[in-house]
Amino acid sequence: MRAGKLDRSITIERVTTTVDDFGTPVSGWATVATVRAQRIQSTTEEFMRSFGASSETAVIFRIRHMDGLTLADRVKEGSAIFDVKEIKELGRREGLELRCTATGG
C-alpha cells in the first residue's frame, strides 16, 4: 500500500458505556484510532429491501492493517459519519478495506 494514496485522515470510533455520578449508564463514542486512508468510492446505491427500495451513500476506505476492528465501529471523516458494514483484508495483513454507509448523524 503506497503512502501517497492515503490522502485523507479518518477517525475510527467505538461505542462505550460509562456510569455517571448518579449511577446511570451513559453511551458515547470513544476514538479507537486516527489513521490515514484512501477514499475509493462514494456513490449512491439502490438497495432492495423487504420494505422496498431505499437510497444509501456507500463509501469504501482503504487503510493500513490494524487488529481489533469490528462492524460495531464507525468511521468519521470531517463531520461525516459512516457505519462500517464490511471489513475486507487486503493481501496478507497489508491493509483493510472498510465498506461503509453514511448515517443520519
N, C-alpha and C positions, 0 to 999 in steps of 0.2 A: 504494500500500500504506500503510495507516494505522498509525502508530507505536503507537497504543493497543492494537491487536490483537496486537502482538508481545510477549506477556506471559511468555515463557519464555526462559531462557538455555541455549543448547546449545553444545557444543564439537565442531568438525569435526576429525577426526584422520586422518592418512595414515601408512601403514606406511613405516618407514625401516629401512635396514640400515647398521649401523656395524661396525667391526672392533675387537675388544677387544685387550688387551695381548698376548695370545698369538697374534694373527692370525686368530682365529676370527670369522666373520661372525655378528652378533647382530641379530635383528629386534626391532623395537619400534614403538610408536605415538608420533608427534610431533603436536603441536597445530598445525593449519593456521590456525584462526580460532575465536574465541569470539564468537558472534553472538546477537542477539535473534531469536526465532522464534515462530510461531503454530502450535500443535498442532491440526491439523484433524481427525484421525480416529485412533481407537485401537480396533480391532476384532480379533476372531479370525476368520480366514477359512479355509475349507476349500480346499485346493489339490489337484487331482487330478494325480498324477504317475505315472510309469511303474511305480513300486513300490507305488502305492495312495494312499489319502487321508492327508494329514497336516495338522496344525493349526499355523499361524504367526500371531503377533501382527503386524498391519500398522499402521504409523503414517505419517502424512503431516505433514511440517513445511514451513511457508512461511517463507522468509527473503528479505531484500533480495538483489538480484542481486550475484553475485561470480563472477569468472572463475576457471577452473582446477580446478573440482571434477570429480571422476571417480567412476565406480562402484566403484573400489577404495577409496574413502574410507569412513569410518564416522562415525556421529553418536553423541555421548554426552550424555545428559540425566540429570543427577544420577549415580546409579550404574547406570542402564540404558544398554545399548549396542545400537545398531541398525546393520545393514548397509544401505548405500544400494543400492537395486535399480533406481531410475529417477530421472532428473533432468529436470524439465519446466520450460521457460522460461515465465514469466507476462508477458504484454504484450510490449512492446519493451524488454527488459532492465530491467524494473521489479522483478521478483522471480524466485525459483526455488521450485519445489515439489519437495521431496525425499521420494520414496516409499521407505520403509524397512521392514525386518522385524527383529524382535528376535533377538539372538544368544544363545548359551548363556553368553557371558561372555568 
